[in-house]
Amino acid sequence: MDLPPIHVPFLGASGFMAIVMLLHMIFFANFVVGGPVLAVVTEYLGLRRRDDRYDLFARHLANMLFVAMILGPVLGVGIVALNTGLFPRFFSTGARVFFWPLAIEIVAFLLEAVFIVAYKYTWEGLRHRRRLHMTLGLLGALGSWLSMALINGLASFLLTPGKWVVTRRAIDAFFNPSFLPSLLHRAVASLSLAAFFMVGYALYMRRREPQPGYSAWALRYAGLWAVVTTSLQFVPGVWYLQKLPAEVWAKFLAGPLTPYWFGGILLAAAAVLIVYFASQDAQAVLARRVLRGMVWLAIPMIFATTWLMGFSRERARKPYLIYGVMYGNQQWVKAPTESKPAVSADARSLFQTHCAACHPAIGGDPFEKSRAYSTDEALAAFLRDPESAGKPSMPPFGGNDEELQALISFLRSGGR
């Protein structure tokens, strides 16, 4: 059954999905991937060094992970529901190609959820069986990292479908050219974001000191993790760029995405420097409001970096949803050989199918823009090949000549 597309006011379908995805990735997905590793390593260090501060830090982190495990799936379910409604053809394609990885991801998520909850609630009960307790945490980390790897297969496929375009084999889609560098980059980024969350925790604990000097110690410890893991992202980041198609990485290095990509790098560098110098004299930083404010500022700066990098990756795909395979309006780049017989063009349906995903939201008012072309022939040429007119993020119109003329008439009439 062909149902009319769902129109999202103001933001458009793509803009709305981008906001939901980034909220989920920054505040929940990355934190739940990096957090368990940070918690277990911290608990282990406390056991080896016989220092209760490590134990308290890890325990509070486990409490935060529990909250994230409650709230995160809400956005996760929302992402599935929104993709199903807003991008049905795209979503069904992804679900069919990645059916088994997505099915396994459900099991991985359950593993993650069960053992993170067990890790939190057995803290006192297993106080004298630390190895068993840390094993629970490691199993939770295993589930979260397996989940990340499975989702990364789909996410990296969207920009580098690789041999799948020819073979149509699921294994080629999953182990696509950018799978490994993307996975490593996401893994290090998850540790970085978890560490920056804990930098905020250290600042928050300033007025709630469980023991003298705890917040300063926590700031130094979390700051060390934040500085090291954020700096380490450079290597997989360069590797990832090298695996992208030449025309894509050119957008990052000397193209329309350079300001966003380079801006994200500058923000991350600034956040790292702030946290590094703060951790060198944590006690003095915590004592002065201005210095505390600078450290607080570093946290949204690293979130902004994540947003800018995610935005850059999404824009790098344009005009595609699946690079070289499916356009942003869910039309195939190459139509199937057995196409449907031509039907009478319905102008409003054509607009909803080919244009409404971006217009009039992030793409601007299409009716006003159509008036920039003095003749129907000029407008038709633009719609057939927008890249030649300097609009590389816009998919070309893929319908027949009758449908194109109906769409042009609809645009010229102002949608009436």
C-alpha positions as CSV (number, residue, x, y, z in Angstrom):
1,M,0.0,0.0,0.0
2,D,1.4,3.4,-1.0
3,L,0.6,5.8,1.8
4,P,1.4,9.6,1.6
5,P,4.7,10.7,3.2
6,I,4.6,12.2,6.7
7,H,5.5,15.9,6.7
8,V,7.4,17.3,9.7
9,P,6.8,21.0,10.0
10,F,9.8,23.4,10.2
11,L,12.6,20.9,10.7
12,G,11.7,18.4,8.0
13,A,12.1,14.7,8.3
14,S,15.9,14.7,8.0
15,G,16.3,17.6,10.5
16,F,14.0,16.0,13.1
17,M,15.7,12.6,12.8
18,A,19.1,14.2,13.1
19,I,18.2,15.9,16.4
20,V,16.7,12.7,17.9
21,M,19.7,10.6,16.8
22,L,22.3,13.0,18.2
23,L,20.5,13.3,21.5
24,H,20.5,9.5,21.7
25,M,24.1,9.2,20.7
26,I,25.6,11.9,23.0
27,F,23.6,11.5,26.2
28,F,22.9,7.7,26.2
29,A,24.5,5.5,23.6
30,N,28.1,6.7,23.9
31,F,27.9,7.0,27.6
32,V,26.6,3.5,28.1
33,V,29.3,2.1,25.8
34,G,32.2,4.0,27.5
35,G,30.9,4.1,31.0
36,P,31.1,0.4,32.0
37,V,34.7,0.1,30.9
38,L,35.6,3.2,32.9
39,A,33.7,1.9,35.9
40,V,35.3,-1.5,35.9
41,V,38.8,-0.2,35.3
42,T,38.3,2.3,38.1
43,E,37.0,-0.4,40.5
44,Y,40.0,-2.6,39.7
45,L,42.5,0.3,40.4
46,G,40.8,0.9,43.7
47,L,41.2,-2.8,44.6
48,R,44.9,-2.8,43.6
49,R,45.7,0.5,45.2
50,R,43.5,0.0,48.3
51,D,42.0,3.4,47.7
52,D,38.3,3.9,48.5
53,R,38.1,7.0,46.2
54,Y,38.2,4.8,43.2
55,D,35.5,2.6,44.5
56,L,33.2,5.5,45.2
57,F,33.9,7.0,41.8
58,A,33.0,3.7,40.1
59,R,29.9,3.2,42.2
60,H,28.5,6.6,41.4
61,L,29.3,6.0,37.7
62,A,27.4,2.7,37.9
63,N,24.4,4.6,39.3
64,M,24.5,7.0,36.4
65,L,24.7,4.1,33.9
66,F,21.6,2.6,35.5
67,V,19.7,5.9,34.8
68,A,21.0,6.0,31.3
69,M,19.8,2.4,30.8
70,I,16.3,3.5,31.7
71,L,16.1,6.6,29.6
72,G,18.2,5.6,26.6
73,P,15.9,2.9,25.2
74,V,13.0,5.4,25.1
75,L,14.9,7.4,22.4
76,G,16.1,4.1,20.8
77,V,12.5,2.9,20.3
78,G,11.7,6.4,19.1
79,I,14.4,6.3,16.5
80,V,13.0,3.0,15.1
81,A,9.4,4.3,15.1
82,L,10.4,7.6,13.4
83,N,12.5,5.8,10.8
84,T,9.6,3.5,10.1
85,G,7.2,6.3,9.6
86,L,9.4,9.0,8.0
87,F,11.7,6.8,5.8
88,P,9.8,3.6,5.2
89,R,11.7,2.5,2.1
90,F,15.1,3.4,3.5
91,F,14.3,1.7,6.8
92,S,12.9,-1.5,5.2
93,T,16.1,-1.7,3.0
94,G,18.3,-1.4,6.1
95,A,16.3,-3.9,8.0
96,R,16.5,-6.5,5.3
97,V,20.2,-6.1,4.5
98,F,21.1,-6.0,8.2
99,F,18.4,-8.4,9.6
100,W,20.7,-10.7,11.5
101,P,23.0,-8.0,12.9
102,L,19.9,-6.1,14.1
103,A,18.5,-9.3,15.6
104,I,21.7,-10.1,17.4
105,E,21.8,-6.5,18.6
106,I,18.6,-7.1,20.5
107,V,20.3,-9.9,22.4
108,A,23.4,-7.7,23.0
109,F,21.2,-4.9,24.4
110,L,19.6,-7.4,26.8
111,L,23.0,-8.6,27.9
112,E,24.1,-5.0,28.4
113,A,21.0,-4.1,30.4
114,V,20.9,-7.2,32.6
115,F,24.5,-7.0,33.7
116,I,24.7,-3.2,34.1
117,V,21.7,-3.4,36.4
118,A,23.3,-6.4,38.2
119,Y,26.6,-4.5,38.5
120,K,24.9,-1.6,40.3
121,Y,22.7,-3.7,42.6
122,T,25.4,-6.2,43.8
123,W,27.9,-3.6,44.9
124,E,27.4,-4.3,48.6
125,G,26.5,-7.9,48.3
126,L,29.7,-8.8,46.4
127,R,32.0,-6.5,48.3
128,H,34.1,-9.4,49.4
129,R,33.9,-11.1,45.9
130,R,35.3,-8.2,43.8
131,R,36.4,-10.4,40.9
132,L,32.9,-11.7,40.4
133,H,31.5,-8.2,40.7
134,M,33.9,-6.8,38.1
135,T,33.0,-9.8,35.9
136,L,29.4,-8.6,35.9
137,G,30.5,-5.1,34.9
138,L,32.7,-6.6,32.1
139,L,29.7,-8.6,30.8
140,G,27.7,-5.4,30.7
141,A,30.6,-3.7,28.8
142,L,30.7,-6.7,26.4
143,G,27.0,-6.3,25.6
144,S,27.3,-2.5,25.1
145,W,30.4,-2.9,22.9
146,L,28.9,-5.7,20.8
147,S,25.8,-3.5,20.4
148,M,28.0,-0.6,19.2
149,A,29.8,-2.9,16.7
150,L,26.6,-4.2,15.2
151,I,25.0,-0.7,14.9
152,N,28.3,0.6,13.5
153,G,28.1,-1.9,10.7
154,L,24.8,-0.3,9.5
155,A,25.9,3.3,10.2
156,S,29.2,2.9,8.3
157,F,27.5,1.1,5.4
158,L,25.4,4.2,4.7
159,L,28.5,6.2,3.6
160,T,30.6,3.3,2.3
161,P,28.4,0.5,0.9
162,G,31.5,-1.0,-0.8
163,K,31.2,-4.3,-2.6
164,W,27.6,-4.7,-1.5
165,V,26.5,-2.6,-4.4
166,V,27.6,-5.4,-6.7
167,T,27.3,-8.5,-4.6
168,R,24.2,-7.7,-2.5
169,R,25.7,-9.9,0.2
170,A,25.0,-8.9,3.8
171,I,28.6,-9.7,4.9
172,D,29.9,-7.2,2.4
173,A,27.5,-4.6,3.7
174,F,28.5,-5.2,7.3
175,F,32.3,-5.4,6.8
176,N,32.3,-2.4,4.5
177,P,35.4,-0.3,3.8
178,S,35.0,2.1,6.7
179,F,33.7,-0.5,9.3
180,L,36.9,-0.9,11.3
181,P,38.1,2.7,11.5
182,S,34.6,3.9,12.2
183,L,34.3,1.2,15.0
184,L,37.6,2.3,16.6
185,H,36.7,5.9,16.3
186,R,33.3,5.4,18.0
187,A,34.9,3.2,20.7
188,V,37.4,5.9,21.7
189,A,34.8,8.6,21.4
190,S,32.5,6.7,23.8
191,L,35.3,6.6,26.4
192,S,36.0,10.3,25.8
193,L,32.3,11.3,26.4
194,A,32.0,9.1,29.5
195,A,35.1,10.8,30.9
196,F,33.8,14.3,30.2
197,F,30.5,13.3,31.9
198,M,32.6,12.4,34.9
199,V,34.5,15.7,34.8
200,G,31.1,17.3,35.3
201,Y,30.5,14.8,38.1
202,A,33.7,15.9,39.8
203,L,32.6,19.6,39.7
204,Y,29.1,18.6,41.0
205,M,30.7,16.8,44.0
206,R,32.5,20.0,45.1
207,R,29.8,20.8,47.6
208,R,29.1,17.2,48.5
209,E,32.5,16.0,49.5
210,P,32.3,12.4,50.9
211,Q,35.8,12.9,52.2
212,P,38.3,15.8,52.1
213,G,39.8,16.4,48.7
214,Y,37.6,13.9,46.9
215,S,36.3,16.2,44.2
216,A,39.8,17.5,43.3
217,W,41.0,13.9,43.0
218,A,38.0,13.0,40.9
219,L,38.6,16.0,38.6
220,R,42.3,14.9,38.1
221,Y,41.3,11.3,37.5
222,A,38.4,12.0,35.1
223,G,40.5,14.7,33.4
224,L,43.2,12.2,32.7
225,W,40.8,9.9,31.0
226,A,39.2,12.8,29.0
227,V,42.5,14.2,27.8
228,V,44.0,10.8,26.8
229,T,40.9,9.3,25.1
230,T,40.0,12.5,23.2
231,S,43.6,12.9,21.9
232,L,43.6,9.3,20.8
233,Q,40.7,9.9,18.4
234,F,43.1,11.5,15.9
235,V,44.5,8.2,14.6
236,P,41.2,6.4,13.8
237,G,39.8,9.7,12.6
238,V,42.5,10.0,9.9
239,W,42.1,6.2,9.1
240,Y,38.4,6.7,8.7
241,L,38.9,9.7,6.3
242,Q,41.2,7.6,4.1
243,K,38.5,4.9,3.7
244,L,35.9,7.4,2.4
245,P,35.3,7.9,-1.4
246,A,37.7,10.6,-2.7
247,E,34.8,13.0,-3.5
248,V,33.5,12.6,0.1
249,W,36.7,13.2,2.0
250,A,37.3,16.2,-0.3
251,K,34.2,17.8,1.3
252,F,35.9,17.5,4.7
253,L,39.3,18.7,3.8
254,A,38.6,21.5,1.3
255,G,34.9,21.7,0.7
256,P,31.5,22.8,2.2
257,L,32.0,20.7,5.3
258,T,35.4,22.0,6.2
259,P,34.1,24.7,8.6
260,Y,32.0,22.1,10.5
261,W,34.7,19.4,10.6
262,F,37.6,21.8,11.4
263,G,35.4,23.6,13.9
264,G,34.7,20.4,15.7
265,I,38.5,19.7,15.9
266,L,39.2,23.1,17.3
267,L,36.4,22.8,20.0
268,A,37.8,19.4,21.0
269,A,41.3,20.7,21.2
270,A,40.1,23.6,23.3
271,A,38.1,21.3,25.6
272,V,41.2,19.0,26.1
273,L,43.4,22.0,26.9
274,I,41.0,23.3,29.5
275,V,40.6,20.0,31.2
276,Y,44.3,19.3,31.1
277,F,45.3,22.5,32.8
278,A,42.4,22.2,35.3
279,S,43.5,18.7,36.3
280,Q,47.1,20.0,37.0
281,D,45.8,22.1,39.9
282,A,42.4,20.8,40.6
283,Q,42.1,22.2,44.1
284,A,42.7,25.7,42.9
285,V,40.3,25.3,40.0
286,L,37.5,24.1,42.3
287,A,38.1,27.0,44.6
288,R,37.5,29.7,41.9
289,R,34.2,30.3,40.2
290,V,35.6,31.5,37.0
291,L,37.9,28.5,36.6
292,R,35.1,26.1,37.4
293,G,33.0,27.9,34.8
294,M,35.6,27.3,32.2
295,V,35.7,23.6,33.0
296,W,31.9,23.4,32.9
297,L,32.2,25.0,29.5
298,A,34.5,22.3,28.2
299,I,31.7,19.7,28.6
300,P,29.2,21.2,26.1
301,M,32.2,22.0,23.9
302,I,32.9,18.3,23.5
303,F,29.2,17.6,23.0
304,A,29.3,20.3,20.2
305,T,32.2,18.5,18.7
306,T,30.2,15.2,18.6
307,W,27.3,17.1,17.0
308,L,29.5,18.8,14.4
309,M,31.2,15.5,13.5
310,G,27.9,13.7,13.3
311,F,26.4,16.5,11.2
312,S,29.4,16.4,8.9
313,R,29.1,12.7,8.3
314,E,25.4,13.1,7.5
315,R,25.9,16.0,5.1
316,A,28.8,14.1,3.5
317,R,26.3,11.5,2.3
318,K,24.1,14.1,0.6
319,P,22.2,13.8,-1.7
320,Y,22.0,10.2,-0.7
321,L,20.6,8.2,2.3
322,I,22.8,5.2,1.2
323,Y,25.7,6.6,-0.7
324,G,25.4,6.0,-4.5
325,V,22.4,3.7,-3.9
326,M,19.4,5.7,-2.5
327,Y,18.7,9.4,-2.7
328,G,17.5,11.5,0.3
329,N,14.0,11.4,-1.0
330,Q,14.1,7.5,-0.9
331,Q,14.3,7.1,-4.6
332,W,16.7,4.6,-6.0
333,V,19.7,5.9,-8.0
334,K,19.1,3.2,-10.6
335,A,15.5,2.3,-11.0
336,P,14.7,-1.5,-11.1
337,T,14.6,-3.0,-14.5
338,E,11.0,-4.0,-14.1
339,S,9.4,-0.7,-13.5
340,K,5.7,0.1,-13.0
341,P,3.8,1.3,-16.0
342,A,3.4,5.0,-16.2
343,V,0.4,6.5,-14.4
344,S,-1.2,9.9,-14.5
345,A,1.0,12.3,-12.6
346,D,-0.4,13.6,-9.3
347,A,1.5,16.8,-8.7
348,R,0.9,17.0,-5.0
349,S,1.9,13.4,-4.4
350,L,5.0,14.0,-6.5
351,F,5.9,16.9,-4.3
352,Q,5.4,14.9,-1.2
353,T,7.5,12.0,-2.5
354,H,10.4,13.9,-4.1
355,C,10.6,17.2,-2.2
356,A,8.8,17.3,1.1
357,A,11.5,15.5,3.1
358,C,13.6,18.7,2.9
359,H,11.2,21.5,1.7
360,P,10.1,23.9,3.0
361,A,12.1,23.1,6.2
362,I,15.9,22.8,5.8
363,G,15.7,23.3,2.1
364,G,13.8,26.6,2.1
365,D,10.5,27.5,0.4
366,P,10.4,25.6,-2.8
367,F,7.7,27.7,-4.4
368,E,9.7,30.9,-3.8
369,K,12.9,29.2,-5.1
370,S,11.2,28.0,-8.3
371,R,10.6,31.7,-9.3
372,A,14.3,32.2,-9.7
373,Y,14.0,30.3,-13.0
374,S,12.4,32.4,-15.7
375,T,11.4,29.4,-17.9
376,D,10.1,25.9,-17.2
377,E,13.0,24.6,-19.3
378,A,15.5,26.2,-16.9
379,L,13.7,24.9,-13.9
380,A,13.4,21.4,-15.4
381,A,17.2,21.4,-16.1
382,F,17.9,22.3,-12.5
383,L,15.6,19.6,-11.1
384,R,17.2,17.0,-13.3
385,D,20.7,18.0,-12.4
386,P,20.9,20.2,-9.2
387,E,24.6,19.4,-8.7
388,S,25.5,21.3,-11.8
389,A,23.8,24.3,-10.4
390,G,25.8,24.2,-7.2
391,K,23.3,22.2,-5.1
392,P,25.2,18.9,-4.5
393,S,23.1,18.0,-1.5
394,M,19.8,17.9,-3.4
395,P,18.8,14.7,-5.1
396,P,17.9,14.9,-8.9
397,F,14.3,14.4,-9.9
398,G,14.0,10.8,-11.0
399,G,10.5,10.8,-12.5
400,N,9.5,10.8,-16.2
401,D,8.9,13.9,-18.3
402,E,5.2,14.0,-17.6
403,E,5.8,13.9,-13.9
404,L,8.4,16.5,-14.1
405,Q,6.1,18.9,-15.9
406,A,3.3,18.2,-13.4
407,L,5.7,19.0,-10.6
408,I,6.9,22.2,-12.3
409,S,3.3,23.4,-12.7
410,F,2.6,22.6,-9.0
411,L,5.7,24.7,-8.0
412,R,4.7,27.6,-10.3
413,S,1.2,27.6,-8.9
414,G,2.4,28.0,-5.3
415,G,1.2,24.5,-4.3
416,R,-2.4,25.0,-5.4
